[in-house]
């Protein structure tokens, strides 16, 4: 499951490199969905992807318990203004949904170039108690995984001089 797949570069790469896996992509913006479809049609891999063209939180309640083998949330909107923080994807309710749908021992991967959102996420994921993963010290943050291609948002961040942070969590067995 990839939430907010943007133009679809990462999701298309995952589909290409994991031929025995089915995927769900959530993206509320039609241009992003069109971008993913272009990638998938060029690769001939569209049959293994289901697209949910709306807010992913609407899908979480509909997915069965322990049904997802890996979750990606890459460069979500950081909603930087304090009055907008309530719109951030990462909160206690959403993390509980992630914990419910992820199989034990599977990964939740998250990335951002907004350090405030990085700190926000580290605090909330730790408080959830459902995931093991990086500590709050930056030296504990892993580098970009080898199977993680650079996305358009990541390129924009680097071009603007912002260093992306890649966090990898594992669902603690129930």
C-alpha positions in Angstrom: 0.0 0.0 0.0 1.4 3.4 -1.0 -0.4 6.5 0.3 0.0 9.7 -1.7 1.9 8.2 -4.5 2.3 11.6 -6.3 3.3 11.0 -9.9 3.7 7.3 -9.3 7.5 6.8 -9.8 8.0 4.9 -6.6 4.9 2.8 -6.8 5.6 1.9 -10.5 9.2 0.9 -9.5 7.9 -1.3 -6.7 5.4 -3.0 -9.1 8.2 -3.5 -11.6 10.6 -5.0 -9.1 8.1 -7.2 -7.2 6.3 -9.2 -9.9 4.6 -11.5 -7.4 3.0 -8.8 -5.3 -0.3 -6.9 -5.7 -0.4 -3.2 -4.8 -2.8 -0.6 -3.7 -2.1 3.1 -4.4 -4.0 6.0 -2.8 -3.8 9.4 -4.4 -6.6 12.0 -4.4 -5.3 14.1 -7.3 -6.2 13.1 -10.8 -2.8 14.2 -12.2 -1.0 11.9 -9.9 -3.3 9.0 -10.9 -2.7 9.8 -14.6 1.1 9.8 -13.9 1.0 6.4 -12.3 -1.1 5.0 -15.1 1.4 6.2 -17.7 4.2 4.4 -15.9 2.2 1.2 -15.5 1.0 1.2 -19.1 4.5 1.7 -20.3 5.7 -1.3 -18.2 2.6 -3.5 -18.9 2.1 -3.9 -15.2 -1.2 -2.2 -14.6 -3.1 -5.4 -13.8 -1.4 -5.8 -10.3 -2.3 -2.3 -9.0 -5.6 -1.1 -7.6 -6.0 2.7 -7.3 -8.0 4.3 -4.6 -8.5 7.9 -5.9 -9.4 9.5 -2.6 -8.1 10.2 1.0 -6.4 7.0 2.2 -8.0 7.3 5.6 -11.3 6.3 4.0 -9.8 3.1 2.8 -8.1 2.0 6.1 -11.3 1.0 7.8 -12.2 -1.2 4.8 -9.0 -3.2 4.7 -8.9 -6.5 6.6 -6.7 -6.9 9.7 -3.1 -7.9 8.9 -3.7 -7.7 5.2 -0.9 -5.4 4.1 2.8 -6.5 3.6 4.4 -3.1 3.4 3.2 0.5 3.7 4.8 3.5 2.1 4.1 7.2 3.0 6.6 9.2 1.1 6.8 13.0 1.3 3.3 13.6 2.6 2.0 17.2 2.8 3.7 18.6 5.9 0.9 21.2 6.6 3.6 23.4 8.2 1.3 26.0 9.8 0.3 25.2 13.3 -3.4 25.7 12.6 -3.1 23.1 9.9 -1.4 20.3 11.9 -4.7 18.6 12.4 -4.7 17.8 8.7 -1.5 15.8 8.8 -1.8 12.2 7.9 0.3 11.0 10.8 -1.8 11.0 14.0 -2.8 8.5 16.6 -5.9 7.3 14.8 -4.2 6.8 11.4 -1.3 5.0 13.1 -3.7 2.7 14.8 -5.2 1.9 11.4 -1.7 1.3 10.0 -1.0 -1.1 12.9 -4.2 -2.9 12.3 -3.8 -3.5 8.6 -0.1 -4.3 8.6 1.0 -7.9 9.1 3.3 -8.6 12.1 6.9 -7.9 11.2 6.3 -5.9 8.1 7.6 -2.5 7.2 6.1 1.0 7.3 8.3 3.3 5.4 8.0 7.1 5.7 10.0 10.0 4.2 10.0 13.8 4.4 12.2 16.8 4.0 10.3 18.8 6.6 12.2 18.5 9.9 9.2 19.6 11.9 7.1 16.8 10.4 9.9 14.3 10.9 10.0 15.2 14.6 6.1 15.0 14.7 6.2 11.6 13.1 8.9 10.2 15.3 7.0 11.3 18.5 3.7 9.9 17.3 4.9 6.6 16.0 6.9 6.0 19.2 3.8 6.9 21.3 1.7 4.4 19.3 3.7 1.4 20.7 2.9 -0.6 17.5 6.2 -0.1 15.7 9.9 -0.5 16.3 12.2 1.7 14.4 14.6 4.6 14.4 15.3 6.5 17.6 14.8 10.3 17.7 18.5 11.0 17.2 19.3 11.8 13.6 22.3 9.4 13.6 19.8 6.6 14.0 17.9 7.4 10.9 18.6 5.0 8.1 19.7 6.1 4.6 17.5 5.7 1.6 16.7 2.0 1.0 18.3 0.4 -2.1 14.8 -0.4 -3.5 13.6 3.1 -3.2 14.0 5.2 -6.4 14.3 8.9 -6.2 10.9 10.6 -6.6 10.0 14.0 -8.1 9.3 15.3 -4.6 12.7 14.1 -3.3 14.4 15.7 -6.3 12.7 19.0 -5.5 13.7 18.8 -1.9 17.4 18.2 -2.8 17.4 21.0 -5.4 16.1 23.3 -2.7 18.9 22.2 -0.3 16.7 20.2 2.0 17.9 16.7 3.0 15.3 14.0 3.0 14.9 11.8 6.0 13.9 8.1 5.5 12.3 6.3 8.4 11.7 2.6 8.4 9.5 1.0 11.0 8.6 -2.6 11.7 5.1 -3.7 12.9 5.7 -5.2 16.4 3.9 -8.6 16.7 0.6 -8.4 18.4 
